[in-house]
């Protein structure tokens, strides 16, 4: 039916993922150079990887004084990174409060971040020898 048809937004940035929107705010607000909409996929990837790498460095700093880094510590860290995304993105108006989303969506997000944290701890353990 015609009423089921959802038109593309006039501004592609309205439908862009949160990482790209953060990059656009930085580019426009700080550098006064907006990012072209055709760069949304690349900018999303770059921001996501930069964010994860930055938090990975924080994990390294937090565990530098410990003799070992456990998978459980990494998983807990990943859960903290997930929580921080809401601490940062809700006030920016890019996310809603977590309890407004379906539980299965939150469970999937949490699982990704716990896996990220566990993988980060394993990477540090391997690099540390």
N, C-alpha and C positions, 0 to 999 in steps of 0.2 A: 504494500500500500504506500501511497505517496507520503502519508504522514509518518511512516517509519524511516523515510530517507533523512539522513543527517548530512547537511551540507558541510563542506569544508569551511573552517573558520576563515574570515577575511584576512586575519593576521596569522600566519603559520606559527608564530611564537606562542599563541594562545594554547596550541596543542603540543608544544614542545615539552620534553621531559624536564624535570626539575634541574638536573645538572646543567643543561643548556640555558635554562632561564637564569640561573645564578651567573653563568659566564656572561650572558647578555647584560645583566645588571652591572657587572663589574666593567665590562667593555664600554657600555654607554655612560654609566655614572662616573667612573673614575677616569677613563681614557677618552671619553666623548667620541668613541668610534663604535657605532653599532655593528653587530655581526650580521652579515647577509643570511637570510633564511635558508638558503641552500647549504649552509654550513652546519645546520642544526645537528645532523647525525654525527659529524666529525667532532663538533664541540662537545656533544653529549659524552662521547667516548673519552675524549681528552680529559674532561672534568671528572668523570667517574674514576678513571685510572689515577689522576693526580690526587684526588681525594683519598682513595684507598692507599696509595703510596705514602701520602702524608701521614695518615693514621698508622701505617706500618712502621714508619720512622718513630712515631710516638711510642708504639709498642716496644721497639728496640730500646728506646731511652728508659722506659719504665722497667724493663727486665734486665738492663745492663748490669745492675748491681746484684742480681741473683745468679746463683750457680747454674740453674737450669730454667728452661722455659717449658712448661707443660702444655699439652693440648687443652687441658681444662682451663688453664689461665688464658690461652688464646681464644677459646670459645667464649669465655666470660668477657674478654676484651671485645670480641666481635659483637656481642650483645650490647656492650656499651657504645660501640660505634653506631649501631642501629638506633639506640636511644638518642644519641647526639644528633642524628639526622633530623629527628623530630624537634629537638631543642632548637636547632638552627632554622629549619624550614617552615615550621608552624608560624613563628613570628614574622617571617618574610611573606606569609600568605601563599606559599607554594604547596604546603601540605595542610591537611586538617589534623585535628588531634587523633592519635592512633585508635582510640576506641570508637571512632566514627566509621572506620573501615570494616569490611567483613572479616571475621576472625580468620578465615582461610587465607585471605590476602596478607594479613599480619603474620600468620604462621609461616608463609612462604618467604616473606621479607626477612623474618628473624632467622629462618634456616639458612638463607644465603649469607647473612652476616656472621652467624655462628661458624659456618664452614669457612668463611674468609678468615676469621680470627684463628681458627684451628690451623688452617693452612699457613697463616703468618707465623704462628708459633713453631710449626714444623720447619718452615724455611729458615727461621733463625737458628733452630737446633742444628740443622744440616750445615748452615754456614759457620756455626760456632764449632763444629767438629764434634 
